[in-house]
Amino acid sequence: MREKHIIILGFIFLFCTSYGPPNCNIYKEDKDCYEACKEAEKAIMHPQGSKASQEHFDESIKLCPTFDYSHYEKAVPYAKRGLMREWKKMIDKAVEIDPEEHLSNRGWYHFFFMHNYEAAIADIDRLDELVDYNIGPTGDGIYHLNIMKSLCFKGLGDIEKATAIIETQMKKEDHSVGLYDYLHLGVLYLEQGNFNLALENLEKQISINDLSEIYYYKALCLKAKKELNGYKDNLKTALEYYEKGKSMYNPYRQMVDEIFLVDIENEIKLANEG
């Protein structure tokens, strides 16, 4: 189960952090940019980050310095290799050329790879000011950008602000519930001591994406409410799910509110001692 989960997430990550082939026909009236687009097409025929691919992007940028697609795509493999200084120089150029197109991805990379929550929030806010439409999802397609913004404030320790943002987003008529939205909201309520609302949202998460984390955090709520039988039962379920690979996972980083086997085992030990 865990291996299948890794493959699926890898597929999502690979194809949601890079764009598809550019539409070169829209550049036909500009010979240099049209040729730059053709070079970009050649680049993506090679493995991402390979010498051949990067050389084609270099040639593309040389032909048409304002061809933002190539600046962005050239940056992506640097982030995946942890070379964030190089990535930032290239992604900043893409944002400079077309902020509406690239702010969301730069913000997501700040959040996902660097835990630079202030920079991520700034990019989301700037994008929101620039456009009059739904700012959309994160680079991996897992979160709406406002849900990511909520998690950024959580990372900065502002739990109340994080809760207010996610509540507002989830009440919007056009919001599509993500894989972990109710889980994160439930944990935010838990962290504020609102155990009934936490349990309510954790229960909603089950029908969206049934995970070990749900039962672990439910157990903590029930422990706080002194409902010890439910506390122990949910820890047992959390362990069973985890051992089957039914838990949060990303091959690139630890996810927000993700738990590990040691977390469950330590809590079970406490439950048995009590």
PyMOL commands that set and color helices and strands:
alter all, ss='L'
color gray80, all
select helices_A, chain A and resi 2-16+24-27+31-43+51-63+68-80+84-97+99-114+117-130+145-155+159-171+181-191+195-208+212-224+228-243+261-273
alter helices_A, ss='H'
color red, helices_A
deselect
rebuild
show_as cartoon
